[in-house]
Amino acid sequence: MVDIIELIYEDHVWFRRYFFYLDAARTDEERAAIWEPLASRLDAHAQAEEEIFYPALLQEAEHGDPEEETDDAIGDHNDIRDAVRASRSASVGSEEWWKAVTKAREANGEHLEEEEREGMTGVIRDVSLEERHDMGMRWLQFYAVHWGGAGVDDSDKDPEEYIAENS
């Protein structure tokens, strides 16, 4: 069985690992080689969650506060996307670049912790294993289509509009 929860968590582990790799990089070439795949995957992950995970949380979760959790998540995704865009307009290794990367790391860290504590638990409790499998398969298909970040929409979303459209 493919489980959306496991796939999202695997991405979370990957993100944490790559931020640690970035800490170990000694040259701007190394930083660029680590950051670009990380930045692309942050954007892809946000879109995948918005297309697959959060609609299920809004429509099926009965525990917690799915609307508040989704509102927070979309806001976090926007903060991460903004930081990724800022990093791409700066020279790798510059003060401006590090500021953007640090902002992405902080926003992502907050997002992962909240999502693991709240949103993911709501889906675990209230979404059937069969539906979680179906979501997982859609997740894998999303990443196949958007391999390396190809065609990912990195534009910010309005949390209120998103919730209204996906509830």
N, C-alpha and C positions, 0 to 999 in steps of 0.2 A: 504494500500500500504506500502511496505517496501522500504525505500529510503536509498541508500548507504551513502548519505550525513549525514542523521540522525544517522546511525550506527557508522560511523567514528567519528562524533562529540560526541556521547555517550562514545566512548572509550577515547576521549580526556578529557572529564569531569572526567571519572574514573581515568585516569592517574594523573590528577591534585589532585584529592581527596586522592589517595593513597600516593603521595609524601607528602601531608600534614599529613596523618596518620603516616608516617615515622618520621616526625618532632616530633610528640607527643609520640613516643615509648620511653620507659624508660629503657628497658633491651634489651640485645642482642637477647633473645628469641622472644620478641615482634618485634624487627627489622627484624629478619629472617622470622617471620610469615607474615609480611607485604611485605618485599622485594621480596621473592621468587615468589609469584603470580604476583607481579608488573613486575619483570624482565621477567618472562615467557610471560606475556601478551605484553610487549614491543616487544619482538622478534616475537611473533605471529602476532601482528598488522602490523609490518613492512613487513612480508612475505605476509600477506593478501592484503595490499595495493599494493605491487609489482605484485601480481598475478591478482588483480581485478581492482583496482582504476587507477593506473598510465597508464596501457595500454589504457584505455578509454580516459584519459586526452590527451595522445599523439595522438591518432587516431581521436578524435572527437572535441576537444576543438579548438576554433578559436580565443578566447579572450586571452590576455596575451601572454606569451611565454612558451607554454607547455614543450618544450625541456629544457629550462633553469630551470623551476620549477621542472621538474622530475630529472634533474641532481642534483639540490640542495637537493631534497628529498632523493635520493639514498645515497648521501654523508652523510646526517643527519642520515639515517638508519644505515649506516656503523659505524658512531661515536657512536650511541646508542648501537649497537651490541657489539662493541669493549669494551665499558664501562661495559656492562652487563657481558661479559666474564671475564673482569678484576675483577669485584666484586666477581665472583664465585671462583676465585683463591685466595681470601683473606678471612681471618677470619671476620665474621660478627662483626661490631662495631670497627674494627681496623682502624688505620689511612689510610691504603691502601684501605680498603673497602669503607670508607667514601669518599675518593678521587674519586674512581670509580663511586659510587652512585651519587656524585655531578656532575661528568662529564655527566652521563646519564641524570640527571635531566636538566642540562643546554642545552644539545643537543636536548633533547625531547621538552623542552619549546620553543626553537627557531624553531624547526620543526613544532610544532603545530600552532604557530603563523603564520608562512609563509604559511602553507598548508591552514589554514582557510581563510587567506587573498587572496591567489592566486589560488592554485590548485582546491580547493573546489568551488570557485566562477566560475572557468572555466567550471567545470562539471555542476554546476547549470545552467549556461547560455546556454550551448551548447549540453548537453546530454539530450535526451528525458526522460520524467518521466517513460515511459515503460522500457527503458534501465536501468535507475537508479534503478528501482524495480528489474529487473533481476540481476543487480550487487549486490543489497542488499541480494537477496536470495542466491547468490553464497557466499557472505560474511558469512551469517548464517551457510551455509553448511561447509565452511572452518573451522569456530570455532567449529562446532560439531565434525569434523574429528580430529582437533588438540586441543581438550579440554585439558586445563591445560598446553598447550605448547607441547603436545605429537607430535613427528615427525616434529617439526618445524625446518626449515633450517636456522641456525643463521650465516651462512657464509656471508662475505662481497661480494658485487656485484660491478662490474666495471660499473660506470654510463654510459660511452660511449657505451659499449657493450649492456647494458640494453636498452638504447634508440634505438640503431640500431635494436635490436631484437624485440622491441615492438611498433615501429612506423608504 
